[in-house]
Structures are given as structure tokens and as C-alpha cells.
Amino acid sequence: MSDLLNEVMQRDDLISPGISACVGCNVELTLRLVMKTLGPQSILAIPPGCMGGVGVVGYGATTGAKVPVFFPLLDNTAPMLSGARLQYEREGRDVNVVAFAGDGATVDAGFGSMSGAAERGDSIIYICYDNEGYMNTGFQRSGSTAKGSWTSTTPVGERLGGKTQHKMDFPMVMAMHDLPYMAAASVAYPQDLVRKVQKAQQVPEGFRYIHVLNPCPNGWGFSAEESIEVARLAVQTAFHPLFEVIDGDFTLDRPVSEPKKVHHYLSRCRKFSHLSEVETEDIQRVVDRRYRRLQALVSGTGSYEAASDG
Amino acid sequence: MNRIKVVNGNEAAALAVKMSSPDVIAAYPITPQSQLVEYLGQYVADDELDASMSEVESEHSAMSILQGASLAGGRTFTATSSQGLALMYEPYFRTPTLRLPVVMAIVNREMISPQTVWGGPQDSLTLRDAGWIQIYVESNQEIFDAIVQAFRIAEDEDILLPVNVCYDGFYLSHLTEPIELPPADDVAEFLPPYEPDHILLDPDDVMSVDPLTPGHLLMEYRRRHMEAQQRALQVIPQVDEEYAGLTGRSWGGLTYSYRMQDAEVALVTLGSMTGAARVAVDNLRDEGRKVGLLKIRVLRPFPATEVLCALQDKRAYAVIDRNVSFGWGSGILHTEVRAALSGKNIPSLNYIGGLGGEDLTVQMLQDAINELVQLDCEAVDAPCRWLHNPQRSGDR
């Protein structure tokens, strides 16, 4: 374990014990790590989604967090934080204003307002937990759902076999916003995740974005104890490469010289169990193409960094 | 010392905002509101206004930024019109239900379709039940005065609700009139700093804001919100009176009566049409008609008692609506006024006119009064009448 992760793990847990996340939920783990890293001088926005649903914002007269926490709307997480931050700046207060939002609130409904906040350079830290759909309401499709995936709104039947469009390459969409700090991270690589959150915090101003892929045991169909392993396979197959962009310079944090074939990842999830070889090959083709594009951006702007963990 | 300045309605609003010293302004430009945002931007650029200004990508985000700023303890302002207000509806409803004292000018503009950019308060009237206080004004001076008053009303610890100051697009926003500006120090004294503790995001005083709320608590929130609206019926006239002590100008608080004392019939108006209605009343008074004028200044909370008192001894009244209430076959103001007079069997007429920026002329209003004077009691349930400008009827 790295020194940083070790040190972060000793800090106060700012999320209440006993929130009602599903067994094996790696989003809860991500949130606890993120908030331990950022510390108590923070306010936390959790739009409707899994982490709101499991009680982090509280219920009735109770709360699920030890920092000020609130529900933004599904589609205004970023600007609500922008406004709070503007007021803190007027008062000379250095408060982390933090979004912890699912892909529905980020890639779908919240995208316009988040992109606006990013363009303005509003000083917020935005973390997207991407579990590829509206998981707390029964797994409806989002723009971030992978192609071929069964969802409750893209069911598998005689005529159709799951979602018909590829997953939006949303980390790249945010990379193209030219942010002072942007990263793709994974809960399977906690040292890397914590380092990125700390780095985002240390950037003095501007919009900072971290995209975390969080495979969902209940929704995607794998057992709770496979939660981290499936997340790791997404990185090892280059389905979700880990990278950073700092002021336009791309860095690949865990370069995968010979990525595993994507079927090693897809085959672990029941939501893909109906895919034919041809359909799997189609996903492989897009994964390869996107990884080549990322490598080209890295070689064109930044540098490879040797793996430091795991 | 008071200063006289010749300004259009948007500049009157901007000057009032400047004197009210908001912390955060977020706005998106839309015709006919855009100048107001431009004036505010210029004040900030010239260091005449110490506010944080955010030029957002939509009205939805404008209101969202103000919610965040207000939750962090700031005084906030924005302005919009028609489609912008419609886009803003989601956070619009949430601002009063979070009890955030945001002030927003609505430069009234007709709703599409058909495609239009001209005036009419259909935009804000349609949202009258969303929990905001709504004040409708008739002149540029009243725009200025009402915005200063709005911050005071919104932040009153017995109210804590957002306030809309609504003024007619183009007729006021782009019309130039002289207004009188009070000294900035007087306004600063009239508006003590906003120091919230009812709802606040502060890492040193941890609060969960708006957790998932079961129905029995939600009902408690709704009850208190409705009570705050009713308390505003007392607070708004008090604030108007105090402001009159400062400036010498009172706008009547909730409603404004003109030549109503001995009137047998009355016109009921909202917004800038009141100016023309006053002239129409004067003209027919000169002809011996006993007619008066009641301006509804505050639509929410609805001044039911004042409306009842003003109209209950009249033989008949006519409500002029620059809007429609689909499904009622009448205008919105007419249904509101009739509700306040339920139980009183007073005949009334409803006129709809001036939609989409069309003029409501003095002649039209005089014709309405003449019809009203001759009104037969059987006509109580007559359908609404449309005020058309015959000179425009040849347009294709």
C-alpha cells in the first residue's frame, strides 16, 4: 500500500456507517475514499442516484454524511456548487465544493450545465461514478451504458439484443474541455484514485473532473466478491484506460502494452451474456480504436508514466 | 440627496440591483431582458458594483447558481423572460420550497407558440402557484422601488421566500421615463445584510440540506410555506410604508385604488396597462361616469381581502387580462378576482387584449367601461370579450 493511501485510510470516515448500499457496492467504497482524501472542509452534492438513494444525504431528520451534504437536482449539480463556491470566495473561505454524481446526472441530464461550469472554469471538484445506467431505479439505460448491454429499457428479445449504441467516451469529452485537471480512475486501483483526488484538490482553481468506472454487481450481474476484479478487468482490457490530462497534457497512468481481449471483461457480466462473437468483436474494435486515439494524444502531448502500484 | 435619471425599465431595474448590493448575480440574456444583464455587467466591470457575476449557459443554471450562492449565505439576483422562465421551471419551483430569498426580475414576454418576442405576462402568471411572491409593476419608477423592496421582503425572517418583480417587456423594459433615485446610503440602511441560519451550507456547522423527506414532514414544509405567503400580506404593505417614509413614494402595498371611493363600476388591471386605464377612467369621469380603477400589484400572495373590500360595493367590474387561462375561457386575473368575490353576486366582464405585445389603448379601455356601465346582470357568465385593434385586423 502506498504511503498516501495508508495515510488517507487513517483519516476520519466522513460518510456515516450503515448506509444501505447493496452488498459489494464499490461506489460506496469510492465515496468513502474520496471524502477521506478531501477532508472535512468540504461540502458535498449528491444528485438523485444510488448514493442519494442509499441515504448519504439522509432521510427525514437524519443525515448520512459528516460534512454539509445536499441533493441538487438531477441536472444542476455543477452550477449549484458553482454558486456556493462563488459565495465562499467572496468570504475568503477555502472550501472544497464536491460533486459525487452518477453517469445519469453527468453524461445525460446534467451534461449541459456541467459543461457550462467547466467552460467558465468554476472552481469545483466533480467526480462521476459511472455504473453505466440508472442503477438504483432498476437499471435503465444511460448514454454511458456499453453497447450490447441488457438494461430494463433496452431489453433482450427476439428482435433486439440490448443497447444498440456504443458507450459514450465521456472521459474524452471532458478531456476536450481543456481543464486544469481531468482524470479517469478506477476503484480497483485505490492508490491511483486517491492520488488523483488529492491532485485535483491541490489545483488552486478551475474545474476539476474525475471519471470513475464502477461496475455494479446487482445490475450488471456478477457476485459481490467479484466487484473489484471486474473493475480491474475493465482497466486491463483497456475498456476503461486510466489517464490524466493536466492543462492539455495527456498521461497514461497504467499503460496496458498488451491489453487483454475485451471478452475477458464482458463475459464476467450477465448483462452481456447474450452477445454473439460478432457483437463482441464490434465492441473490441471500438475499444481498440479509442485506446489508439488515447495513445496518440499521450504521445502527442505528454508522457507515459510507469505503473507505480498493483 | 435624490437624483433624477431618465432611464428605460431595464436600467431602472439594474440601478435598483446595484443599490441593493447582491453578492452573486447569474443570468442568461433573453429579449427583452438582455439590457438589464448588460447594465449589471458594466457596473461590475466599472467597479461600481461589488458582485460576483456568472454568465451562465442557460436560465436553468442561472437559478441553480443562485441556489448554491444563497445556500452559502449570499444575497442573489437574476432576471429572465418567457422561454427562459419556462426552461428554469425545475429550479424555479425549488427556490421557494428551499426558502431561499432570491430576487428575480421577470421582464414579461408572451409564451410561444406562435413564435413571438413581444410583451405579455403569460410567462410569470402561468407559474403563479409555484410558491414565489409575485409583484407586478406599472412604471419604471415602480420597477426600481419594487426591486429594492423585494430584497427586504424576501429576506424578512418571517417570510424567507423568493420574490419576482414582473414588468411588461418593451412597454416598460424599453420605454424611457424619468425616475427618482434615493441616496445609496438610505437604501443600504433600508436593506440590512442577509444573515441566514435557517438553511446554510457551512463546513463549520454541518447541515444536511433537503434529504429525502417523508410525506408527513413534506406536508409540514408546505403548511409553513403557505403560512409565510399569508404573512407576506402584512409584511409587504409594512415594507411599502417604510419605503414611503424614506422616499415619499408608496405604491399601495398589495393593491392600488384610483378614484374608487364613489365609483359604481371598476376596472381591474395588472402591470403597465394601468397607466392607460387611469387615463380612460379620468376621461369617463369627465363625462360623468362613476368609474374607478383597482390595480392588483401583488398577485402572490393574492390580496383577497383588499380585492373584496375594494369591489364588494360596486355594481359591476371588468377585469382586463393580458393573458389567457386555457380551460377557463377567460383570463387568469379574472378567475382570481372572481374567486376573491365568491359569495358576492356582482356581475363582471372579462376582456382579453394586448397579447403578444399588442397595444391596449385608452379607447379600448373606455369602450370596456362603457359596456360595463350598461351591463345587464344577466351577463355575469358572458364569455370573455376580445380587445382587438381594428387597424391591425387587415394584417396577414
Interface residues (C-beta under 8 A of the other chain):
Chain A: P40 Q41 S42 I43 G52 G55 V57 G58 Y59 G60 A61 T62 T63 G64 A65 K66 V67 P68 V69 F70 F71 P72 L73 D75 N76 P79 M80 L81 S82 G83 A84 R85 L86 Q87 Y88 E89 R90 E91 V95 G112 S113 S115 G116 A117 E119 R120 D122
Chain B: D23 V24 A26 S52 S54 E55 V56 E57 S58 H60 S61 S64 I65 L66 Q67 G68 A69 S70 L71 A72 G73 G74 T76 E90 P91 R94 L201 D202 P203 V206 M207 S208 V209 D210 P211 L212 T213 P214 L217
